[in-house]
Amino acid sequence: MPIISPIPLQGQVRRPRLRFGLLAVQVGLAAVICVLICAAAFNVAQNLSRAHIASGFGFWNNTAGFDISQTLIGYSANASTFGRAFWVGLLNTLVVAALGIVFATVIGFPIGLGRLSSNWLVARLSGGYIEIVRNVPLLLQLLFWYNAVLKTLPELRGSLRLPGGAFLNNRGLFLPRADFGAPFAGAFIAIVVAVGAAIALRIWARRRFGVTGQPVPVVWPTVALLIGCPLIALAIAGVPLQFSELHVSRFNISGGVEILPEFAALVVALSIYTAAFIAEVVRAGVLAVERGQLEAAQSLGLRPHAALRLIVIPQAMRVIIPPLTSQYLNLLKNSSLAVAIGYPDLVQVFAGSVLNITGQAVEVIAVTMAVYLAISLFVSFLMNLYARGMSIADY
């Protein structure tokens, strides 16, 4: 009979000790972090007390007392509070980020595909755009669009008159304001219905293609739905849409919608800069798809554009989405550079004007950081949902 030794193996003795050692290290590290946080909080409290600065958010409902050049909601310097100014800055940031994401995606995807084009000129132009834009700092591009392009436009007296009654000068773009009638709600409902129908059509076309292998035209039916349904609703309602005329005086233009040069420069710079990185992400995603997939699609009789749209890009999206999410988050955070040209975003309004007036540095900076963190997490959540939907659709 084999003799069973009562002495455990060496590995069996060291494993519990190793786990205990790792646990002790983690507990010690957590204790050190807690001590540092408590010390920092105590130091901040002592400095605030020494400077006679009250902590808390009691300033939130105090009158702001400063003007904001662009407001999407009602705001008055003498009647609105610091809390209202916070919402104004937040909405301005969200508008810039949303438009920047849309424009950067629209620009970046064609340029990324253009760099892979067999056309020599298209490939070289796309590559030149990417290399030039990526290697120039974003702040310099922002200052270029603001100071060298928009600020060189004519002054108010020499405003450029555009078709439709619009005016363009170095103060911005002035457009007639659209006055929507009550029946216009039907057109909005038609737009929502058209978007839902377009999404359902795309899902049905993808499933039919997976079952039968026959592509179903989606682009033109989608365009027809998005344009036709609102037009039909407007025709039934009698086109309840009117445009107010601009009142041009010697020193001002009133009665319309004003697009500030700071806003335009920020959106253009963010879109063009981020589009260069998105183009490289798209190029990498397309190259990650095996060439045999494209050759198989062509052997089935699909044209190159159809094969790219139906076969290559859906597979490339699984590679594109993670770095694309990072670029969207970078655009969101880079929008804080608006303070360099005076655009009233969240940083300029809340972490700038409100902080200078109230002196509540800890509260203001903490809220600003928390807002950017929450928006970034929300964008990541949406992109993860989209990525999960793409993965399910592949099966």
Secondary structure per residue as TSV (DSSP state, phi and psi in degrees):
chain	resnum	aa	ss	phi	psi
A	1	M	-	360.0	140.2
A	2	P	-	-70.2	144.2
A	3	I	-	-88.4	122.9
A	4	I	-	-91.6	117.4
A	5	S	-	-77.7	132.1
A	6	P	S	-74.1	-10.0
A	7	I	S	-84.5	123.9
A	8	P	-	-67.9	159.4
A	9	L	-	-66.0	160.1
A	10	Q	H	-64.3	-39.7
A	11	G	H	-64.7	-35.2
A	12	Q	H	-69.0	-26.7
A	13	V	H	-78.1	-39.4
A	14	R	H	-78.1	-26.4
A	15	R	H	-63.5	-49.0
A	16	P	H	-61.3	-38.1
A	17	R	H	-64.9	-39.2
A	18	L	H	-64.6	-42.9
A	19	R	H	-63.9	-41.6
A	20	F	H	-63.4	-39.9
A	21	G	H	-65.2	-42.8
A	22	L	H	-63.9	-39.8
A	23	L	H	-64.3	-40.5
A	24	A	H	-64.3	-39.6
A	25	V	H	-64.0	-42.9
A	26	Q	H	-65.0	-42.8
A	27	V	H	-63.3	-41.5
A	28	G	H	-64.1	-40.9
A	29	L	H	-64.9	-41.8
A	30	A	H	-62.6	-39.1
A	31	A	H	-65.2	-41.1
A	32	V	H	-63.1	-42.6
A	33	I	H	-62.5	-43.7
A	34	C	H	-61.5	-41.3
A	35	V	H	-63.5	-42.5
A	36	L	H	-64.3	-41.2
A	37	I	H	-64.1	-44.9
A	38	C	H	-63.4	-40.3
A	39	A	H	-64.7	-41.0
A	40	A	H	-65.2	-42.5
A	41	A	H	-63.1	-41.7
A	42	F	H	-64.4	-41.2
A	43	N	H	-63.7	-42.3
A	44	V	H	-63.0	-44.2
A	45	A	H	-61.6	-40.8
A	46	Q	H	-65.0	-43.5
A	47	N	H	-65.8	-40.3
A	48	L	H	-64.1	-40.4
A	49	S	H	-66.0	-39.8
A	50	R	H	-66.8	-34.4
A	51	A	T	-87.6	2.5
A	52	H	T	57.4	43.8
A	53	I	-	-108.5	122.0
A	54	A	-	-77.7	138.9
A	55	S	-	-93.8	162.9
A	56	G	S	112.8	-178.8
A	57	F	S	-110.6	32.7
A	58	G	G	-66.2	-22.1
A	59	F	G	-74.2	-13.6
A	60	W	G	-57.6	-36.1
A	61	N	G	-100.2	10.3
A	62	N	S	-80.5	155.6
A	63	T	B	-66.6	133.7
A	64	A	-	-69.3	-57.4
A	65	G	-	82.5	12.9
A	66	F	-	-136.8	152.2
A	67	D	-	-87.8	156.1
A	68	I	-	-128.2	129.2
A	69	S	S	-69.9	-31.5
A	70	Q	-	-129.4	122.3
A	71	T	-	-132.6	128.6
A	72	L	S	-91.8	-13.3
A	73	I	S	-126.6	167.3
A	74	G	-	-61.8	132.6
A	75	Y	-	-152.2	137.1
A	76	S	-	-137.1	134.2
A	77	A	T	-62.4	-34.2
A	78	N	T	-92.8	-10.6
A	79	A	T	-121.3	-27.6
A	80	S	-	-83.6	156.6
A	81	T	B	-99.3	173.5
A	82	F	H	-62.8	-33.4
A	83	G	H	-63.7	-39.5
A	84	R	H	-65.2	-39.1
A	85	A	H	-63.4	-35.5
A	86	F	H	-60.8	-45.6
A	87	W	H	-66.9	-34.5
A	88	V	H	-63.1	-47.8
A	89	G	H	-64.1	-38.5
A	90	L	H	-64.7	-43.9
A	91	L	H	-64.0	-39.4
A	92	N	H	-62.3	-39.8
A	93	T	H	-65.7	-43.1
A	94	L	H	-64.9	-38.3
A	95	V	H	-64.0	-45.7
A	96	V	H	-62.6	-44.6
A	97	A	H	-64.5	-43.2
A	98	A	H	-64.5	-47.7
A	99	L	H	-64.8	-39.6
A	100	G	H	-62.8	-41.1
A	101	I	H	-63.8	-43.9
A	102	V	H	-64.2	-50.3
A	103	F	H	-67.1	-39.3
A	104	A	H	-64.6	-37.9
A	105	T	H	-68.0	-43.8
A	106	V	H	-63.5	-36.9
A	107	I	H	-79.6	-42.3
A	108	G	H	-69.1	-39.7
A	109	F	H	-63.4	-50.2
A	110	P	H	-62.3	-36.4
A	111	I	H	-68.8	-39.4
A	112	G	H	-62.6	-40.9
A	113	L	H	-71.8	-33.3
A	114	G	H	-65.2	-30.5
A	115	R	T	-68.3	-21.7
A	116	L	T	-94.8	3.5
A	117	S	-	-68.0	149.6
A	118	S	S	-77.3	-12.5
A	119	N	-	-75.5	121.7
A	120	W	H	-61.8	-43.7
A	121	L	H	-66.3	-45.1
A	122	V	H	-62.6	-43.9
A	123	A	H	-63.3	-41.0
A	124	R	H	-71.5	-40.3
A	125	L	H	-64.2	-41.8
A	126	S	H	-64.1	-43.7
A	127	G	H	-64.8	-39.0
A	128	G	H	-64.4	-41.2
A	129	Y	H	-59.4	-46.9
A	130	I	H	-62.8	-47.7
A	131	E	H	-67.4	-37.9
A	132	I	H	-71.2	-49.1
A	133	V	H	-69.3	-40.1
A	134	R	H	-65.8	-29.2
A	135	N	T	-99.0	7.8
A	136	V	S	-109.5	126.7
A	137	P	-	-55.9	144.1
A	138	L	H	-61.2	-37.7
A	139	L	H	-62.3	-39.7
A	140	L	H	-66.5	-40.1
A	141	Q	H	-64.0	-38.7
A	142	L	H	-63.3	-44.0
A	143	L	H	-67.3	-33.0
A	144	F	I	-63.9	-49.7
A	145	W	I	-65.5	-33.7
A	146	Y	I	-79.2	-50.2
A	147	N	I	-88.1	-39.5
A	148	A	I	-89.5	-19.4
A	149	V	I	-111.7	-60.4
A	150	L	I	-77.6	-36.4
A	151	K	T	-75.4	-12.3
A	152	T	T	-87.9	0.2
A	153	L	S	-67.9	161.9
A	154	P	-	-60.4	157.8
A	155	E	-	-75.2	-177.3
A	156	L	S	-59.6	-41.9
A	157	R	T	-65.9	-32.1
A	158	G	T	-103.1	32.5
A	159	S	-	-56.7	142.1
A	160	L	E	-81.9	124.5
A	161	R	E	-88.1	122.6
A	162	L	E	-104.0	161.2
A	163	P	T	-59.3	144.5
A	164	G	T	89.3	6.0
A	165	G	T	84.9	19.8
A	166	A	E	-93.8	157.6
A	167	F	E	-129.5	142.7
A	168	L	E	-128.7	127.2
A	169	N	E	-152.0	-173.6
A	170	N	T	-73.6	-3.9
A	171	R	T	-89.6	-14.3
A	172	G	E	138.6	-169.6
A	173	L	E	-106.0	125.1
A	174	F	E	-108.9	120.5
A	175	L	E	-118.3	148.6
A	176	P	E	-62.3	141.7
A	177	R	-	-82.4	135.0
A	178	A	E	-86.2	125.2
A	179	D	E	-103.8	108.4
A	180	F	E	-86.1	129.3
A	181	G	-	-78.7	169.3
A	182	A	G	-60.9	-41.5
A	183	P	G	-67.6	-5.1
A	184	F	G	-68.3	-15.1
A	185	A	H	-61.0	-30.0
A	186	G	H	-63.7	-36.1
A	187	A	H	-67.3	-38.2
A	188	F	H	-64.1	-42.4
A	189	I	H	-62.4	-38.5
A	190	A	H	-63.5	-37.5
A	191	I	H	-64.0	-43.6
A	192	V	H	-62.4	-43.8
A	193	V	H	-63.7	-40.8
A	194	A	H	-64.4	-41.2
A	195	V	H	-63.5	-43.8
A	196	G	H	-62.3	-41.4
A	197	A	H	-66.0	-37.8
A	198	A	H	-65.5	-40.6
A	199	I	H	-65.2	-44.0
A	200	A	H	-62.9	-39.1
A	201	L	H	-62.7	-42.2
A	202	R	H	-64.3	-43.3
A	203	I	H	-63.9	-43.2
A	204	W	H	-64.2	-40.7
A	205	A	H	-64.4	-39.3
A	206	R	H	-66.8	-42.0
A	207	R	H	-67.1	-39.6
A	208	R	H	-64.3	-39.5
A	209	F	H	-65.0	-37.2
A	210	G	H	-68.2	-27.6
A	211	V	H	-88.3	-47.2
A	212	T	H	-101.0	-20.3
A	213	G	-	78.6	7.3
A	214	Q	-	-103.3	120.1
A	215	P	-	-70.1	143.3
A	216	V	-	-112.4	128.9
A	217	P	-	-59.3	129.5
A	218	V	-	-120.8	-35.3
A	219	V	H	-62.3	-56.7
A	220	W	H	-67.5	-39.4
A	221	P	H	-60.9	-36.0
A	222	T	H	-65.8	-43.8
A	223	V	H	-61.4	-41.6
A	224	A	H	-63.4	-39.1
A	225	L	H	-66.7	-46.1
A	226	L	H	-68.7	-28.6
A	227	I	H	-96.5	-41.8
A	228	G	H	-69.4	-44.5
A	229	C	H	-61.4	-49.1
A	230	P	H	-62.2	-37.5
A	231	L	H	-65.1	-40.2
A	232	I	H	-63.9	-42.2
A	233	A	H	-64.2	-40.0
A	234	L	H	-66.9	-38.5
A	235	A	H	-64.2	-39.3
A	236	I	H	-67.6	-38.4
A	237	A	H	-81.0	-8.0
A	238	G	T	86.5	25.0
A	239	V	-	50.1	69.2
A	240	P	-	-81.1	55.8
A	241	L	E	-132.4	126.2
A	242	Q	E	-132.3	152.8
A	243	F	E	-115.4	129.3
A	244	S	-	-78.2	148.9
A	245	E	-	-84.2	147.9
A	246	L	-	-81.9	141.0
A	247	H	E	-103.6	109.8
A	248	V	E	-99.7	121.5
A	249	S	-	-116.0	-173.2
A	250	R	S	-71.9	-30.9
A	251	F	S	-118.6	-1.6
A	252	N	-	-160.7	161.1
A	253	I	E	-125.2	123.3
A	254	S	E	-131.2	170.3
A	255	G	S	90.9	10.9
A	256	G	E	-144.0	-159.5
A	257	V	E	-104.3	129.8
A	258	E	E	-109.3	125.8
A	259	I	E	-103.0	111.7
A	260	L	-	-68.2	147.1
A	261	P	H	-63.4	-30.5
A	262	E	H	-64.2	-41.7
A	263	F	H	-65.0	-46.2
A	264	A	H	-63.8	-44.1
A	265	A	H	-62.9	-40.4
A	266	L	H	-66.1	-45.7
A	267	V	H	-64.7	-43.9
A	268	V	H	-64.3	-47.5
A	269	A	H	-63.7	-45.4
A	270	L	H	-63.6	-40.8
A	271	S	H	-66.6	-48.5
A	272	I	H	-66.7	-41.0
A	273	Y	H	-67.2	-49.1
A	274	T	H	-68.6	-30.8
A	275	A	H	-61.6	-32.8
A	276	A	H	-64.0	-40.4
A	277	F	H	-72.8	-37.9
A	278	I	H	-63.1	-37.2
A	279	A	H	-60.3	-41.9
A	280	E	H	-67.7	-35.2
A	281	V	H	-64.5	-42.0
A	282	V	H	-65.7	-43.5
A	283	R	H	-60.9	-42.9
A	284	A	H	-65.1	-39.1
A	285	G	H	-65.3	-40.7
A	286	V	H	-67.4	-40.4
A	287	L	H	-68.4	-21.0
A	288	A	H	-74.1	-17.8
A	289	V	S	-80.3	133.5
A	290	E	-	-61.0	140.1
A	291	R	H	-63.8	-25.3
A	292	G	H	-62.2	-27.7
A	293	Q	H	-63.9	-44.4
A	294	L	H	-67.3	-40.1
A	295	E	H	-66.4	-37.9
A	296	A	H	-65.3	-39.6
A	297	A	H	-64.9	-40.9
A	298	Q	H	-68.0	-33.5
A	299	S	H	-68.2	-23.1
A	300	L	T	-84.0	-1.2
A	301	G	T	98.3	5.5
A	302	L	-	-75.6	139.6
A	303	R	-	-71.9	159.6
A	304	P	H	-55.4	-43.3
A	305	H	H	-66.6	-40.3
A	306	A	H	-67.1	-40.5
A	307	A	H	-64.0	-39.5
A	308	L	I	-65.7	-41.7
A	309	R	I	-75.7	-36.5
A	310	L	I	-96.6	-26.2
A	311	I	I	-112.4	-54.1
A	312	V	I	-75.9	-53.3
A	313	I	H	-63.4	-42.7
A	314	P	H	-57.5	-36.5
A	315	Q	H	-75.2	-34.5
A	316	A	H	-69.9	-25.4
A	317	M	H	-61.9	-29.3
A	318	R	H	-64.5	-28.5
A	319	V	H	-88.9	-30.0
A	320	I	H	-76.7	-38.7
A	321	I	H	-58.8	-47.3
A	322	P	H	-59.1	-52.2
A	323	P	H	-68.9	-26.6
A	324	L	H	-64.8	-38.0
A	325	T	H	-61.0	-41.0
A	326	S	H	-62.0	-38.9
A	327	Q	H	-67.6	-37.8
A	328	Y	H	-62.6	-42.4
A	329	L	H	-66.5	-37.6
A	330	N	H	-63.1	-40.2
A	331	L	H	-63.0	-42.5
A	332	L	H	-60.0	-46.0
A	333	K	H	-73.0	-33.7
A	334	N	H	-69.1	-17.4
A	335	S	G	-63.2	-17.7
A	336	S	G	-67.3	-13.2
A	337	L	G	-68.2	-3.9
A	338	A	G	-57.7	-23.9
A	339	V	G	-63.6	-22.5
A	340	A	G	-70.2	-25.5
A	341	I	T	-115.8	5.4
A	342	G	T	83.0	19.5
A	343	Y	-	-78.0	133.2
A	344	P	-	-78.7	70.9
A	345	D	-	-89.0	-170.2
A	346	L	H	-62.6	-41.9
A	347	V	H	-67.2	-44.1
A	348	Q	H	-69.3	-39.8
A	349	V	I	-79.8	-54.1
A	350	F	I	-86.0	-52.7
A	351	A	I	-79.8	-2.8
A	352	G	I	-110.2	-75.6
A	353	S	I	-66.0	-48.8
A	354	V	I	-63.2	-41.2
A	355	L	H	-64.2	-42.4
A	356	N	H	-66.5	-33.8
A	357	I	H	-79.6	-45.3
A	358	T	H	-87.2	-31.4
A	359	G	-	75.7	7.8
A	360	Q	-	-84.9	72.8
A	361	A	H	-65.2	-44.7
A	362	V	H	-63.5	-49.0
A	363	E	H	-66.0	-44.6
A	364	V	H	-65.7	-47.1
A	365	I	H	-66.4	-38.5
A	366	A	H	-63.5	-42.6
A	367	V	H	-65.3	-42.7
A	368	T	H	-61.9	-45.2
A	369	M	H	-63.6	-41.0
A	370	A	H	-64.5	-36.9
A	371	V	H	-65.7	-47.4
A	372	Y	H	-63.0	-36.9
A	373	L	H	-64.6	-44.2
A	374	A	H	-64.7	-42.8
A	375	I	H	-65.1	-41.8
A	376	S	H	-63.6	-42.3
A	377	L	H	-65.4	-35.7
A	378	F	H	-67.9	-42.4
A	379	V	H	-62.7	-43.3
A	380	S	H	-61.4	-39.6
A	381	F	H	-62.6	-44.5
A	382	L	H	-63.7	-42.7
A	383	M	H	-67.2	-34.6
A	384	N	H	-67.0	-38.1
A	385	L	H	-62.6	-42.7
A	386	Y	H	-64.0	-41.9
A	387	A	H	-63.7	-39.2
A	388	R	H	-65.8	-39.0
A	389	G	H	-64.0	-38.7
A	390	M	H	-64.3	-39.2
A	391	S	H	-66.8	-40.5
A	392	I	H	-67.5	-37.6
A	393	A	H	-65.5	-28.3
A	394	D	H	-67.2	-23.2
A	395	Y	-	-99.6	360.0
